[in-house]
Amino acid sequence: MCECSKVHLYEVEFKLDGMTVVPTHKNCGFSLDEKQSDKFQKELVKSWGLEEEE
């Protein structure tokens, strides 16, 4: 798991883990934890100008 304090939108890439796509941090190479993943998804939706799903 990634233990970086801040993860910015441009520092995330997606990699395959078996048949699952996993968001990973480019600098450390580890997958994002659940809290970081939720925050990344909110930033991504906001940057695209879409409404958040509940």
ABEGO torsion letter per residue (X at the ends): XBABABBBAAABBBBBBEABBBBBBAAAGBBBBAAAAAAAAAAAAAAAGBBBBX
